[in-house]
Amino acid sequence: MSYISSRLSVVKPSASMAASQAAKALRAKGVDVIDLGLGEPDFPTPPHIIEAAFAAARSGDTLYTAAAGTPAVRQAIAEKFRRENGLDYTADDIVVANGAKQIIFNALMATLENGDEAILPAPYFVSYPEMVKLLGGTPVIVECPETSGFRLTPEVLERAITPRTKWLFLNMPGNPSGAVYSEADLKALGALLARHPQVLVLSDEIYEHILFDGREFVSFGKACPELKDRSLIVNGVSKAYAMTGWRVGYAAGPAPLVKAMSTIQSQSVTSVCSIAQAATVAALEGPQGEVSRFRQAFEARRNLVVDGIRQINGLTLSPPEGAFYAYIGCASLIGRKTPKGDVLENDAAVATYLLNEGRVASVPGVAYGLSPYFRISTATSEEVLFEAIRRIKAAVAEVE
Ligand SMILES: Cc1ncc(COP(=O)(O)O)c(C=O)c1O
């Protein structure tokens, strides 16, 4: 008999990490594989942030901190929300955790009763449904097709809400689609939510700075201030400041929720690393030039990938509006045969084929709840992206 908790029986490991592992395994055998599975900025953390970490460590800022985060970092985050998003929060409304992922985990742990439902617009970030299941909830997947810009509409949302709905997840720009919601889109969702007071909203805004074609970011909190007492605005430094390994995420929300999340934090990890919190203050309060430089680089890569993929017969790609992924449609490959005679039954088979024959690692759409697609990360150099597209094109051309 297994000693592993039954809770784990319903939970899958991260599909993007699995894709990366498969690429690493092939590499270990000497195969030259391009890994476009995992999504993290390929830039170094800006030097002034690293200097702030050194300074914090040298000055003795090396002890446990308050569970919700140091007063300095919570103040810097409250200021960030005011300055960049037009949101009115005090330091007491803020909680810091080891990445936005832990913020989301803590929020769900603080609120879900067995069988509570969380509405997840698909395609969704792979960890959302697994966290919901791990904590006893039921993910309710609502497909948001490419024809609606991969965005949730009030009509689709209304059909998914039940008396058991505890959470609605929103993610903009979205991973994997890059979809962005306008203020009008958010207000329309908010008007519907106003009629369903049992629903909390988790707005994951971690890619807010990676927006293309001159778009302006509108936080859910700004568009729907009337829902402030049931909205959790989630963000972090991972993507904007190239700080994925520092593990700092944060959220602003209603006092009872923030308090419950910091209680969980105090009994699990105590606090986030004191040095990483000091670095986060420097990131949020320091010069922001690198953030826009990263954004420009991601936009140039987005353009390169859209041009390249559009020249491949059999693949489709609507230009992503933000984030650093391309969610590539592969409907016309499904049912066709590889040179070895295997039928490409679904997008998982397409991703496997691209890995084995094209030597490019991607993540199949099935992992994001909307098929048939595969996701590539564009957070890599233009040379590598060129070569990856060349390989994908050559592999797709071989499909009969
Ligand atoms: C939508 C989304 N939310 C959260 C995260 C996790 O961010 P963090 O590094 O802050 O845990 C990711 C990372 O890929 C993401 O894509």
The ligand as a Gaussian input file, in Angstrom:
#p B3LYP/6-31G(d) Opt

LIG

0 1
 C        0.434000      32.896000     -15.123000
 C        1.532000      32.626000     -14.177000
 N        1.337000      32.862000     -12.871000
 C        2.306000      32.614000     -11.974000
 C        3.528000      32.101000     -12.357000
 C        4.561000      31.806000     -11.306000
 O        5.263000      32.928000     -10.952000
 P        6.294000      32.923000      -9.731000
 O        7.639000      32.731000     -10.309000
 O        6.125000      34.277000      -9.113000
 O        5.885000      31.825000      -8.801000
 C        3.772000      31.839000     -13.696000
 C        5.074000      31.256000     -14.113000
 O        5.253000      30.685000     -15.146000
 C        2.757000      32.111000     -14.623000
 O        2.942000      31.863000     -15.927000

